[in-house]
């Protein structure tokens, strides 16, 4: 993403009341525990290390979207 990294992107998404509850998966080359923890602390819902197996990504998306999102009246 030119001019914007994943952490800045998720920070902006989480600041939006309409988008703050949307699941977000960090797809990175970083595999160390501290990097996983950082991604989750920054607002990502889950973390997968590249290269990502499409079946694993699909399963994770199914898991994260299997329950309805809670929407607040606004």
Secondary structure, 3 states (H helix, E strand, C coil): CCCCCHHHHHHHHHHCCCCCCCCCEEEECCCCHHHHHHHHHHCCCEEEECCCCHHHHHHHHHHHHCCCCCCCCC
